[in-house]
Amino acid sequence: MSEAINEAFDAAIERYKAGESAANLIPVFKEICETTPKMGSAWTCLSWLYLLENESVKAVKSADRALKVDPYDPQARVNLAIALLEAKQKGVREHVEIAQRMVKGSEEAKEQVESSFVDGLQRKPDWASLIKVRDWIAA
């Protein structure tokens, strides 16, 4: 992966953390994903941004792509579970159960996923699908 792509990815993450809207960042992450299709973390971020913009079908596709690159990414599993729930598609339970095992087996994964739940609810209060998946994973 080129240094320029890493820099673009890091800059986009910083823009997100600074509060820039998901709508503004989707094209940035799409370009990163198109340029470097084997960068699972970019696909995971893109799926999260789609979720924030209520584009669950696109979020399913992006999260699925992230898991093809890295099947052990707990955030991609969470994103896919939320997206499937919102798109009223099957397969939610499988991804929730895998994410549960991942967060129980790794403090780092647990912190990452919990942080995303907090961020999601700050950006999109009363996000019903996120709350359901959060509660299922915590169970």
N, C-alpha and C positions, 0 to 999 in steps of 0.2 A: 504494500500500500504506500502510495507516495506521501511525502511530507506535506505537500500542498493539500491533499485530501484530508489528512489528519488535522491540519491547521483550520481548514474550512469546517470540519466537523466540530472541533473544539470551539471555534468562534460561534457557530450556530448554537451549541449548548449554552455558551455564555449569554447569548442573546435571549435564549429561552429563560435562563435563570434570572435575567434582568427584567423579565416580565413581558417580553415581546409576544405578540399574539400568535397562536397556533396557525392562523390563516396566513400570516406573513412568512412563517417558517416552513410551511409545507413545501413550497417550491424549492427552497434551499436543500431540504433533506431529500426531496425527490431527485434532485440533480446529483447529490452525493451517492444515493442508491444506484442511480443509472450509471454513474462513473465507476463505482466500486460495488458491484452487485454481491460480492462475497463479504461485505462488511455488515455482519448481523446487527451490531449495535445501531447502525443507521436505520435499518429496517424497523427495529424495535422503536426507535424514536419517532419514525414516520407513522407507525401504527398508533402511537400515543397521541400524536398531533391530530390524526384523523378522528380518534375517539373524542378529543376535546371539541372538534368541529362537527360532531354528530354524523360522521360519515362511516358508519359501522361496517359496511360492505368493503370499503377500501381499507379499513383498519384490519379486517379479517385477512385480506390478501397480504397486507404488509407484515402482520404478525406471523402469518404462516410462512412467508418467505424468510423472516428472521429465524424461525425455528428450523427451517431447512438448512440454513447456514450454521446455526448453533442450537441444537436441540436441548442444551443444558442452560439456556438463558431463562431464569425465573421471571424476569419482567416481561419477556415476550410471551410466556405462558399466561401470565396475568392479563396482559393486553388482549390476547386471543380469547381468553375466557369472557372478558367483558364485552368484546366485540361480537362474539357468537351470541351472547345473551341479548345484546341490543339488536342484533340482526335476526333474532328469533330462529337461530340455526342450532343444530344438534352438536354435541361434543363438548359442552361446557364442563360437565362433571370430570371427564378425563383430564382436562388441562388444570382444573382446580386441584384434583388429587395429586397430580405431578408437582404442581407449585407448592402444595402443602408439604410434601416430602422434601422438596428443595429448601424451603425456608426452615424446616425443622432440622435439617442437616447442616445448615450453614448460617452462622450469625451474620455474615456479610450479606448473604442473599436476603435474609429476614429484614435487615436494616434497609437495604435497597428497596425492597417491595413496600415496606411500611412507609418509607419516605415518599414513594410515588403515590400512595394512597392519600397522604396528607396533602401533597401538591395538587393532586387531582381534585380534592374537595375544596381547596382554596380557590382553584381556577373555575371550578364548576360545582358550587355548593348543591347539596341534595342530589348528587349523582347516584341514582338508585342502583344501577347495575354495578358500579364500583363498590358501593356499600355492601351489596349482596356478596360479591366475590371476596371482598375484604373479610366479611364475617365468616364465610365458608372456609377461607384459608386459615383464619384464626381458630376455628373450631377444633 
